[in-house]
Structures are given as structure tokens and as C-alpha cells.
Amino acid sequence: MHELGVASEILGVALSEADRHAAKKVTSIRLRVGVLRAIEPENLSFLFEHLARGTPAEGARLEIVEEPIRVECPLCGLSEARAFTCECPRCHGPNVSVTGGDSLSILSLDIED
């Protein structure tokens, strides 16, 4: 369950930013999570909620934006996949270039003074 470590890191960043801006409350956090990270959004939200209890981030909403894998096929062009693949999801051709899907970043953080 690597989501616990991820939730802890997100909470740490959120609390640090809230403190830096003298904010009383963190209300929401928007994340970009690549599908290759194999993070279960429900688990991450649950663990974040548990860790945030008693902190300025208690009750903050996590919004998770999934980043798919980008598959570039010389025949079909660019498409997306929800899991790692060695072939084109459209034509099943083998000569593809696979990128992305591995990000983990905070896109935005909403706080209240």
C-alpha cells in the first residue's frame, strides 16, 4: 500500500504551503497521477483523510486527475492507454513509442486565510 507514503507526502506539502502563506485551512488539493503509478484514488483519499485529522488540512478534498499513457503509432498517430502497452491500442501495430503516465504532482492547492 504505497498510497500511505504518497498521502503523507501530499499532506506535508499542503501543510507547509499553508504555513508559508499563514493560512488557517487547506480546502482542496488537485493532483495529477499517472496510471503507471498504480495508485488507487479511493485508497489515497481515505489515507489522506485519516492522516489529515487534527491538521489544517482536515476535510480537504482531493481531486485526482489521471494521466494516461501516450502511445504514438506511425500508422494511427497519437492515442492514449490506461495501462502499459507495447502495441497500438487502435491497430495493434508493434512499432509504437510509449511516453507519460508516470507523473505525480500537485496541480493546485486551495487554502483559506
N, C-alpha and C positions, 0 to 999 in steps of 0.2 A: 504494500500500500504506500507507494511513493507520493501519493497525494498529500499525506501528512506533512512531509518536508516542504512541498510546494505551498501548501496553505500557510505554513509557518513563515516562509519567506515573503509571501504576499502580505501577510499581516505586519511583518516587520517593516516593510517598505511603506505601507499605508500609515502606520503609526509614526514612523519617522517623518514622513511628509506632513502629517497633521501637526506634529510637534513643531516642525520647522516654520509652519505658517500660523502657529498659535491657534489652531482650530480646535473646537470642542468635540466635534463629531465627524466621523467618516460615514458618508451616507451610501456611496456606491463605488464599486471598482469594476472597470471594464477591462477584460483580459483578451489577448489573442493567444490561442493554444493550438499548436499544430497537431494533426491527427497522429503523427508518429510519436508524440509524447505519451500516448496511451493513457491519457488522464480521463477518468470518468467524471464528468461535470457534477453529477449528484454527490459523489463521494467528496470531491473538492469543496463543494458548497457546504456540505454537512460538517466537514472537518474545520473549515474556516469559521463557520458559525460557532462551533464548540470552542475553538481557540480564542475567538474574539470576545467571549463573555467577560464582562467586567472591564472592558477597554473602551476607548472612544470609537472603536470600530464595531462594537456590538450592534447587531441589527443591520449592518451594511449589506447591501445587495451586491452579489457577484453576478456580473453579466459576462458570459463566456462566448467569444466569437471564435468559431472553429476555422482553422486554416487548413484547407485541403492540400493535397499533394498536386503539384503542377506536372502534367505529363505532356511533353512535346513530341509529336509524331510527325515524321516527314510527309506522311500521306494525309493525315487528318488535321494537322495543326495542333493547337493547344487545347487541352481539356483538363479536367480535374478528376481526382480519385480520392476516395475516403480511406484507402489502405494502400500500403506499399505494393507496387506492381512493376513487373519487368516487361509488360506489354501494353499496348494501347487499349484503353477501356472501350473504344468505339470499334476499331477494325481488328483488334487483337494482334497487330503487327509487332514484331520484336525489336525494331530499331528505334527505341524511344529514349528520350532524355528525361530523367525524373529529378525535380527540384522541389524545395519548400516542404511544408508540412511538419517542420521541426521547431517552430518558434514557440516561445513562451515569454510574453511581455505584457506589461501593464500599459494599456492604451490611454486610459483616463482614470482619474481619481476625483470624486466629488466630496467636498468637505463643507462643514458649516462653521462659521466663526463663533 
